[in-house]
Amino acid sequence: MDVDQPTEFEASIFRHFAARTADIALQSQLSNVAILRRKHTGVGCYSDLLTNEGAPATTAAYGSHGPLSGPRFESPRVELGGGTLLWFKDGRAVCLEIFAYGEFFPEDHADLVPFKLLDRQIDPSHNR
C-alpha cells in the first residue's frame, strides 16, 4: 500500500490536536500517522489517514461519531483563513478535513507557508 507522509501543514495540525488533548489514545494514533490519499476540493482537502496500528481506539465521545473540531488557521494564501475537522470511525481517526472560509484553498499545502494555527483546547465530552 502506497502512503504519503503528512505535509508540514498536516503534521502541524496533528501535533496541535495531540498537544491539546488528554486523550492518550488520540495522542498515540497521531504520533505516527500516514496519508492514504488526498482529495482537493478547491475550497479544502480531505486527507484519508492511516494511524499508528498499535495505538488504542479512543473511547471519547467524538471517537464514535466525530467530527472533532481542530485548530483554525491563517495563511496569506487563504484570504479568510479556515478550519479543520478530524473524523473518526470505531474510535480511530480516519480523515482530516481542512477547509477555507472563503472560496480558495491551494492544492499544494506548501503554498500555505507561512501559516498560523489558532489555539483551541479539545474537550473529549464534546464533538464540535
C-alpha positions as CSV (number, residue, x, y, z in Angstrom):
1,M,0.0,0.0,0.0
2,D,1.4,3.4,-1.0
3,V,1.2,6.0,1.6
4,D,2.5,9.6,1.9
5,Q,4.0,11.4,4.8
6,P,1.9,14.3,6.1
7,T,2.7,17.7,4.7
8,E,4.2,20.3,7.0
9,F,0.7,21.8,7.3
10,E,-1.0,18.5,8.1
11,A,1.8,17.5,10.6
12,S,1.4,20.8,12.4
13,I,-2.4,20.1,12.7
14,F,-1.8,16.6,14.1
15,R,0.7,18.0,16.6
16,H,-1.8,20.7,17.6
17,F,-4.5,18.0,18.2
18,A,-2.2,15.8,20.2
19,A,-0.8,18.7,22.4
20,R,-4.2,19.9,23.4
21,T,-5.9,16.7,24.4
22,A,-5.7,14.5,27.5
23,D,-6.8,11.6,25.3
24,I,-3.8,9.2,25.3
25,A,-5.4,7.1,22.6
26,L,-5.7,10.0,20.2
27,Q,-2.2,11.2,21.0
28,S,-0.9,7.6,20.3
29,Q,-2.9,7.4,17.0
30,L,-1.5,10.7,15.8
31,S,2.1,10.0,16.8
32,N,2.8,8.1,13.6
33,V,0.1,8.9,11.0
34,A,0.4,8.5,7.2
35,I,-1.8,9.8,4.4
36,L,-3.5,7.2,2.3
37,R,-4.9,9.7,-0.2
38,R,-5.9,13.4,-0.5
39,K,-8.9,14.8,-2.3
40,H,-8.6,18.5,-3.1
41,T,-12.0,20.2,-3.5
42,G,-10.9,23.8,-4.5
43,V,-12.0,25.1,-1.1
44,G,-10.4,22.4,1.1
45,C,-8.9,19.0,1.3
46,Y,-9.8,15.6,2.7
47,S,-6.8,13.6,3.8
48,D,-7.6,9.9,4.5
49,L,-5.5,8.6,7.3
50,L,-3.6,5.5,8.3
51,T,-3.0,5.9,12.1
52,N,-0.5,4.1,14.3
53,E,-1.6,0.5,14.1
54,G,-0.7,-0.4,17.6
55,A,-2.5,2.6,19.1
56,P,-5.6,2.0,21.1
57,A,-9.0,3.2,19.9
58,T,-10.3,6.3,21.7
59,T,-13.3,5.9,23.9
60,A,-14.1,9.7,23.9
61,A,-17.5,10.7,22.6
62,Y,-16.0,12.0,19.3
63,G,-14.5,8.6,18.6
64,S,-17.7,7.0,17.6
65,H,-19.2,9.8,15.5
66,G,-17.0,12.8,15.3
67,P,-16.0,15.2,13.9
68,L,-13.6,16.7,16.4
69,S,-13.1,20.4,15.7
70,G,-9.4,21.3,15.3
71,P,-7.5,24.4,15.0
72,R,-8.4,27.3,12.8
73,F,-5.7,28.6,10.6
74,E,-4.5,31.8,8.9
75,S,-2.3,32.0,5.8
76,P,-1.7,34.8,3.3
77,R,-2.9,32.4,0.5
78,V,-6.3,31.8,2.2
79,E,-8.0,35.2,2.4
80,L,-10.4,34.5,5.3
81,G,-8.5,31.6,6.9
82,G,-10.0,28.2,7.5
83,G,-10.7,25.4,9.9
84,T,-10.0,21.7,10.4
85,L,-12.1,18.7,11.5
86,L,-10.8,15.2,12.4
87,W,-13.3,12.4,11.5
88,F,-13.4,9.0,13.3
89,K,-14.7,5.5,12.8
90,D,-14.7,2.9,15.6
91,G,-12.5,5.1,17.8
92,R,-9.8,5.7,15.1
93,A,-9.0,8.9,13.3
94,V,-9.7,8.2,9.6
95,C,-9.9,11.6,7.9
96,L,-8.5,15.1,8.3
97,E,-10.8,17.7,6.7
98,I,-9.2,21.1,6.0
99,F,-11.4,23.9,4.7
100,A,-11.2,27.5,3.7
101,Y,-13.8,30.0,5.0
102,G,-13.5,31.7,1.6
103,E,-13.5,30.5,-2.0
104,F,-10.0,29.2,-2.4
105,F,-7.7,26.6,-0.8
106,P,-4.4,25.8,-2.6
107,E,-3.9,22.2,-3.8
108,D,-0.3,22.2,-2.7
109,H,-0.1,22.6,1.1
110,A,3.4,24.1,0.7
111,D,1.7,27.2,-0.7
112,L,0.1,27.8,2.7
113,V,3.5,28.6,4.3
114,P,3.7,30.7,6.3
115,F,0.6,29.7,8.3
116,K,-0.6,30.2,11.8
117,L,-2.7,27.7,13.8
118,L,-5.1,29.3,16.2
119,D,-5.4,27.6,19.5
120,R,-8.4,25.5,20.6
121,Q,-8.5,23.2,23.6
122,I,-10.1,19.8,23.0
123,D,-12.9,18.7,25.3
124,P,-13.4,14.9,25.0
125,S,-17.1,15.3,26.1
126,H,-17.9,17.4,23.0
127,N,-17.7,16.5,19.4
128,R,-17.7,20.0,17.9
